[in-house]
Amino acid sequence: MASFPRISVDPEIRFGKPCVKGTRLTVGEVLGYLASGATEAELLAEFPQLTHEDVLECLAFAAERERRLLIDPAA
């Protein structure tokens, strides 16, 4: 998997879900806010500890995980 220095996975934080480093915000939460229609500006206002670069890395992390999914063509 590609390197994502802004994302951390620690079993002691949020049950090991990928989080933005230095926060308890999961990649899934960031994506969920955006998917629900919130703008990046609204997200950054709601969570001032996040940066534009954090949001971009969450998107890149999710895209990389999507690329790595195995699909069973027989399913």
OpenMM code with the backbone's topology and positions (N, CA, C; nanometers):
from openmm import Vec3, app, unit

residues = "MET ALA SER PHE PRO ARG ILE SER VAL ASP PRO GLU ILE ARG PHE GLY LYS PRO CYS VAL LYS GLY THR ARG LEU THR VAL GLY GLU VAL LEU GLY TYR LEU ALA SER GLY ALA THR GLU ALA GLU LEU LEU ALA GLU PHE PRO GLN LEU THR HIS GLU ASP VAL LEU GLU CYS LEU ALA PHE ALA ALA GLU ARG GLU ARG ARG LEU LEU ILE ASP PRO ALA ALA".split()
positions = [
    Vec3(0.0851, -0.1184, 0.0000),
    Vec3(0.0000, 0.0000, 0.0000),
    Vec3(0.0888, 0.1234, 0.0000),
    Vec3(0.0422, 0.2278, -0.0648),
    Vec3(0.1159, 0.3529, -0.0720),
    Vec3(0.1366, 0.4105, 0.0688),
    Vec3(0.2283, 0.5031, 0.0780),
    Vec3(0.2573, 0.5671, 0.2056),
    Vec3(0.1578, 0.6805, 0.2310),
    Vec3(0.1029, 0.6823, 0.3503),
    Vec3(0.0076, 0.7857, 0.3908),
    Vec3(0.0508, 0.8411, 0.5259),
    Vec3(0.1430, 0.9373, 0.5267),
    Vec3(0.1980, 0.9864, 0.6543),
    Vec3(0.0975, 1.0585, 0.7425),
    Vec3(-0.0145, 1.1029, 0.6887),
    Vec3(-0.1143, 1.1739, 0.7690),
    Vec3(-0.2198, 1.0800, 0.8272),
    Vec3(-0.2119, 0.9514, 0.7927),
    Vec3(-0.3084, 0.8530, 0.8407),
    Vec3(-0.2368, 0.7570, 0.9348),
    Vec3(-0.2991, 0.7302, 1.0487),
    Vec3(-0.2401, 0.6345, 1.1428),
    Vec3(-0.3426, 0.5263, 1.1765),
    Vec3(-0.2885, 0.4092, 1.2049),
    Vec3(-0.3711, 0.2966, 1.2496),
    Vec3(-0.3102, 0.2468, 1.3791),
    Vec3(-0.3849, 0.2640, 1.4868),
    Vec3(-0.3379, 0.2253, 1.6197),
    Vec3(-0.4507, 0.1482, 1.6876),
    Vec3(-0.4267, 0.0216, 1.7262),
    Vec3(-0.5317, -0.0570, 1.7892),
    Vec3(-0.5882, 0.0069, 1.9162),
    Vec3(-0.5146, 0.0986, 1.9759),
    Vec3(-0.5586, 0.1646, 2.0991),
    Vec3(-0.6477, 0.2868, 2.0718),
    Vec3(-0.6563, 0.3279, 1.9452),
    Vec3(-0.7357, 0.4464, 1.9109),
    Vec3(-0.8438, 0.4058, 1.8124),
    Vec3(-0.9695, 0.4284, 1.8515),
    Vec3(-1.0853, 0.4020, 1.7672),
    Vec3(-1.0852, 0.2595, 1.7113),
    Vec3(-1.0436, 0.1650, 1.7958),
    Vec3(-1.0460, 0.0225, 1.7631),
    Vec3(-0.9612, -0.0108, 1.6402),
    Vec3(-0.8579, 0.0680, 1.6153),
    Vec3(-0.7676, 0.0399, 1.5048),
    Vec3(-0.8151, 0.0889, 1.3698),
    Vec3(-0.9214, 0.1680, 1.3677),
    Vec3(-0.9669, 0.2242, 1.2398),
    Vec3(-0.8665, 0.3297, 1.1938),
    Vec3(-0.8468, 0.3445, 1.0637),
    Vec3(-0.7551, 0.4486, 1.0142),
    Vec3(-0.8052, 0.5863, 1.0552),
    Vec3(-0.7172, 0.6635, 1.1176),
    Vec3(-0.7508, 0.7976, 1.1666),
    Vec3(-0.6540, 0.8999, 1.1105),
    Vec3(-0.6989, 1.0236, 1.1074),
    Vec3(-0.6081, 1.1328, 1.0746),
    Vec3(-0.5107, 1.1442, 1.1912),
    Vec3(-0.3826, 1.1397, 1.1599),
    Vec3(-0.2790, 1.1394, 1.2637),
    Vec3(-0.2956, 1.2586, 1.3577),
    Vec3(-0.2856, 1.2316, 1.4860),
    Vec3(-0.2968, 1.3355, 1.5877),
    Vec3(-0.4397, 1.3700, 1.6252),
    Vec3(-0.5367, 1.2978, 1.5666),
    Vec3(-0.6769, 1.3211, 1.5983),
    Vec3(-0.7432, 1.1865, 1.6265),
    Vec3(-0.8681, 1.1922, 1.6644),
    Vec3(-0.9474, 1.0709, 1.6784),
    Vec3(-1.0514, 1.0615, 1.5670),
    Vec3(-1.0333, 1.1417, 1.4634),
    Vec3(-1.1244, 1.1398, 1.3492),
    Vec3(-1.0828, 1.0299, 1.2525),
    Vec3(-1.1772, 0.9431, 1.2210),
    Vec3(-1.1454, 0.8345, 1.1289),
    Vec3(-1.1582, 0.8823, 0.9846),
    Vec3(-1.0887, 0.8113, 0.8979),
    Vec3(-1.1005, 0.8374, 0.7549),
    Vec3(-1.2473, 0.8244, 0.7146),
    Vec3(-1.3149, 0.7239, 0.7669),
    Vec3(-1.4555, 0.7029, 0.7361),
    Vec3(-1.5435, 0.8197, 0.7772),
    Vec3(-1.5139, 0.8816, 0.8897),
    Vec3(-1.5923, 0.9975, 0.9332),
    Vec3(-1.5721, 1.1159, 0.8394),
    Vec3(-1.4483, 1.1380, 0.8000),
    Vec3(-1.4194, 1.2470, 0.7064),
    Vec3(-1.4943, 1.2229, 0.5758),
    Vec3(-1.4845, 1.1008, 0.5229),
    Vec3(-1.5532, 1.0679, 0.3985),
    Vec3(-1.7044, 1.0775, 0.4148),
    Vec3(-1.7550, 1.0348, 0.5292),
    Vec3(-1.8979, 1.0407, 0.5551),
    Vec3(-1.9508, 1.1826, 0.5526),
    Vec3(-1.8774, 1.2758, 0.6126),
    Vec3(-1.9192, 1.4161, 0.6099),
    Vec3(-1.9273, 1.4654, 0.4665),
    Vec3(-1.8239, 1.4367, 0.3883),
    Vec3(-1.8230, 1.4818, 0.2493),
    Vec3(-1.9333, 1.4144, 0.1685),
    Vec3(-1.9536, 1.2860, 0.1914),
    Vec3(-2.0564, 1.2116, 0.1172),
    Vec3(-2.1962, 1.2592, 0.1517),
    Vec3(-2.2145, 1.3131, 0.2706),
    Vec3(-2.3478, 1.3608, 0.3105),
    Vec3(-2.3794, 1.4985, 0.2535),
    Vec3(-2.2833, 1.5550, 0.1817),
    Vec3(-2.3076, 1.6840, 0.1176),
    Vec3(-2.2348, 1.8007, 0.1793),
    Vec3(-2.1640, 1.7776, 0.2885),
    Vec3(-2.0876, 1.8867, 0.3493),
    Vec3(-1.9730, 1.9255, 0.2568),
    Vec3(-1.9444, 2.0531, 0.2510),
    Vec3(-1.8294, 2.0979, 0.1730),
    Vec3(-1.7029, 2.0809, 0.2559),
    Vec3(-1.5911, 2.0876, 0.1879),
    Vec3(-1.4644, 2.0796, 0.2614),
    Vec3(-1.4531, 2.1962, 0.3588),
    Vec3(-1.4977, 2.3143, 0.3190),
    Vec3(-1.4925, 2.4314, 0.4077),
    Vec3(-1.5746, 2.4073, 0.5340),
    Vec3(-1.6931, 2.3459, 0.5192),
    Vec3(-1.7765, 2.3151, 0.6355),
    Vec3(-1.7083, 2.2121, 0.7252),
    Vec3(-1.6471, 2.1126, 0.6642),
    Vec3(-1.5760, 2.0097, 0.7394),
    Vec3(-1.4607, 2.0708, 0.8191),
    Vec3(-1.3840, 2.1571, 0.7535),
    Vec3(-1.2703, 2.2201, 0.8212),
    Vec3(-1.3156, 2.3157, 0.9315),
    Vec3(-1.4305, 2.3789, 0.9139),
    Vec3(-1.4846, 2.4672, 1.0185),
    Vec3(-1.5322, 2.3856, 1.1382),
    Vec3(-1.5930, 2.2705, 1.1101),
    Vec3(-1.6428, 2.1825, 1.2170),
    Vec3(-1.5283, 2.1174, 1.2948),
    Vec3(-1.4200, 2.0864, 1.2244),
    Vec3(-1.3047, 2.0192, 1.2851),
    Vec3(-1.1784, 2.0998, 1.2544),
    Vec3(-1.1527, 2.2045, 1.3325),
    Vec3(-1.0395, 2.2934, 1.3024),
    Vec3(-0.9026, 2.2257, 1.3104),
    Vec3(-0.8964, 2.1071, 1.3699),
    Vec3(-0.7686, 2.0362, 1.3755),
    Vec3(-0.7325, 1.9738, 1.2405),
    Vec3(-0.8294, 1.9655, 1.1484),
    Vec3(-0.8038, 1.9107, 1.0156),
    Vec3(-0.7484, 2.0183, 0.9235),
    Vec3(-0.6716, 1.9724, 0.8252),
    Vec3(-0.6214, 2.0622, 0.7215),
    Vec3(-0.6703, 2.0125, 0.5861),
    Vec3(-0.6558, 2.0971, 0.4870),
    Vec3(-0.6893, 2.0598, 0.3499),
    Vec3(-0.6114, 1.9344, 0.3099),
    Vec3(-0.4846, 1.9298, 0.3476),
    Vec3(-0.3997, 1.8162, 0.3136),
    Vec3(-0.4491, 1.6877, 0.3805),
    Vec3(-0.5020, 1.6985, 0.5022),
    Vec3(-0.5593, 1.5816, 0.5706),
    Vec3(-0.6776, 1.5264, 0.4911),
    Vec3(-0.7633, 1.6163, 0.4446),
    Vec3(-0.8811, 1.5742, 0.3688),
    Vec3(-0.8383, 1.5048, 0.2395),
    Vec3(-0.7423, 1.5643, 0.1700),
    Vec3(-0.6930, 1.5025, 0.0465),
    Vec3(-0.6336, 1.3643, 0.0737),
    Vec3(-0.5621, 1.3504, 0.1834),
    Vec3(-0.5024, 1.2211, 0.2133),
    Vec3(-0.6082, 1.1173, 0.2507),
    Vec3(-0.7153, 1.1591, 0.3163),
    Vec3(-0.8257, 1.0665, 0.3440),
    Vec3(-0.8852, 1.0149, 0.2133),
    Vec3(-0.9041, 1.1049, 0.1178),
    Vec3(-0.9570, 1.0644, -0.0127),
    Vec3(-0.8603, 0.9700, -0.0840),
    Vec3(-0.7326, 1.0014, -0.0805),
    Vec3(-0.6329, 0.9161, -0.1453),
    Vec3(-0.6251, 0.7797, -0.0777),
    Vec3(-0.6341, 0.7777, 0.0547),
    Vec3(-0.6302, 0.6520, 0.1295),
    Vec3(-0.7476, 0.5634, 0.0893),
    Vec3(-0.8662, 0.6220, 0.0834),
    Vec3(-0.9852, 0.5457, 0.0448),
    Vec3(-0.9748, 0.4971, -0.0994),
    Vec3(-0.9224, 0.5797, -0.1874),
    Vec3(-0.9065, 0.5399, -0.3274),
    Vec3(-0.8094, 0.4228, -0.3390),
    Vec3(-0.7024, 0.4264, -0.2633),
    Vec3(-0.6046, 0.3170, -0.2665),
    Vec3(-0.6668, 0.1879, -0.2141),
    Vec3(-0.7437, 0.1964, -0.1075),
    Vec3(-0.8100, 0.0761, -0.0546),
    Vec3(-0.9089, 0.0204, -0.1558),
    Vec3(-0.9779, 0.1076, -0.2255),
    Vec3(-1.0738, 0.0646, -0.3279),
    Vec3(-1.0016, -0.0086, -0.4406),
    Vec3(-0.8875, 0.0434, -0.4812),
    Vec3(-0.8105, -0.0216, -0.5883),
    Vec3(-0.7633, -0.1602, -0.5478),
    Vec3(-0.7409, -0.1790, -0.4188),
    Vec3(-0.6852, -0.3054, -0.3713),
    Vec3(-0.7912, -0.4106, -0.3409),
    Vec3(-0.9182, -0.3759, -0.3500),
    Vec3(-1.0239, -0.4742, -0.3239),
    Vec3(-1.0197, -0.5842, -0.4292),
    Vec3(-1.0341, -0.7051, -0.3828),
    Vec3(-1.0428, -0.8176, -0.4746),
    Vec3(-1.1885, -0.8409, -0.5105),
    Vec3(-1.2131, -0.8554, -0.6357),
    Vec3(-1.3494, -0.8779, -0.6821),
    Vec3(-1.3578, -1.0183, -0.7395),
    Vec3(-1.4560, -1.0946, -0.6917),
    Vec3(-1.4778, -1.2298, -0.7402),
    Vec3(-1.5744, -1.2219, -0.8582),
    Vec3(-1.5262, -1.2444, -0.9808),
    Vec3(-1.6134, -1.2324, -1.0966),
    Vec3(-1.7267, -1.3361, -1.0978),
    Vec3(-1.7133, -1.4411, -1.0196),
    Vec3(-1.8180, -1.5441, -1.0147),
    Vec3(-1.9333, -1.5047, -0.9245),
    Vec3(-1.9138, -1.4016, -0.8450),
    Vec3(-2.0172, -1.3612, -0.7485),
    Vec3(-2.1333, -1.2915, -0.8138),
] * unit.nanometer
topology = app.Topology()
chain = topology.addChain("A")
for resn in residues:
    res = topology.addResidue(resn, chain)
    for name in ("N", "CA", "C"):
        topology.addAtom(name, app.Element.getBySymbol(name[0]), res)
